[in-house]
Amino acid sequence: MATKVTAPAPAPAQAVPEDPRFKALSELLAQRLQIEKDDLQFIHECIQKVYQVPVPAAPATTTRKVSAWNVYMKQEMAARKGKGVPGSQLMQEIGAAWKALPAEEKAKFQTTETVTGKAVVHHRSGYNIYFSEQTPLIKATVPSAVERMKQIGASWKALTPAQQAVYNARAKEVVAV
């Protein structure tokens, strides 16, 4: 049984050069989701829009200051290593000991050391992208954050698989940087 896509087609912003990959992807998506042939053009336009969105390049590395907690934790982990205590319990014990330290003791662990490492890439889902686009649209009418989340969640669930696929494709593009 074919699914009928009922969302209105997005207004074309500008002419996009035809790419055969878009058409092939549209047809594959329509076949997999059992979408009727007359909605194939809508899917095709959505995919073209997704591929037009510029993806910001993430920095390869980042530098941050090492906190007093990081120094303390590293020392305590080295001192307690190999004593057969599970990692979660060990972290709880070290965290409790840190909280119990007076400010003067914590100050001894301050350092000017910095660490350079890989930049953290936050993987977003299609739902995350949908949520971030919908929030500003309903923020003025729904002041409660909890109610906004409920409404956006319900509207996401009400989307057809084809409509969700557009957001999921955008999420995959962001991750593929």
Long-range contacts (C-beta under 8 A, 24 or more apart in sequence): 1-34, 2-34, 2-35, 2-36, 3-33, 3-34, 3-35, 3-36, 3-160, 3-161, 3-162, 4-35, 4-36, 4-39, 5-35, 5-36, 5-39, 5-42, 5-43, 5-160, 5-162, 5-163, 6-160, 7-42, 7-159, 7-160, 7-163, 9-41, 9-42, 9-45, 10-45, 10-46, 10-49, 12-45, 13-49, 13-52, 16-48, 16-52, 19-48, 19-51, 22-47, 22-48, 22-51, 29-162, 29-165, 30-162, 33-161, 33-162, 33-165, 35-162, 39-162, 42-162, 43-162, 46-162, 46-166, 47-166, 47-169, 49-166, 50-166, 50-169, 50-170, 50-173, 51-173, 53-170, 53-173, 55-173, 55-174, 55-176, 55-177, 56-177, 57-177, 58-119, 58-121, 58-177, 59-119, 60-118, 60-119, 61-116, 61-117, 61-118, 61-119, 62-116, 62-117, 62-118, 62-119, 62-120, 63-114, 63-115, 63-116, 64-114, 64-115, 65-112, 65-113, 65-114, 66-111, 66-113, 66-114, 66-115, 68-106, 68-107, 68-109, 68-110, 68-111, 69-98, 69-109, 71-109, 71-110, 71-111, 71-113, 72-98, 72-101, 72-106, 72-109, 73-98, 75-109, 121-175, 121-177, 123-171, 123-175, 124-171, 124-174, 124-175, 125-168, 125-171, 126-164, 126-165, 126-166, 126-167, 126-168, 126-169, 126-170, 126-171, 127-156, 127-167, 128-171, 129-167, 129-170, 129-171, 129-174, 130-156, 130-159, 130-164, 130-167, 131-156
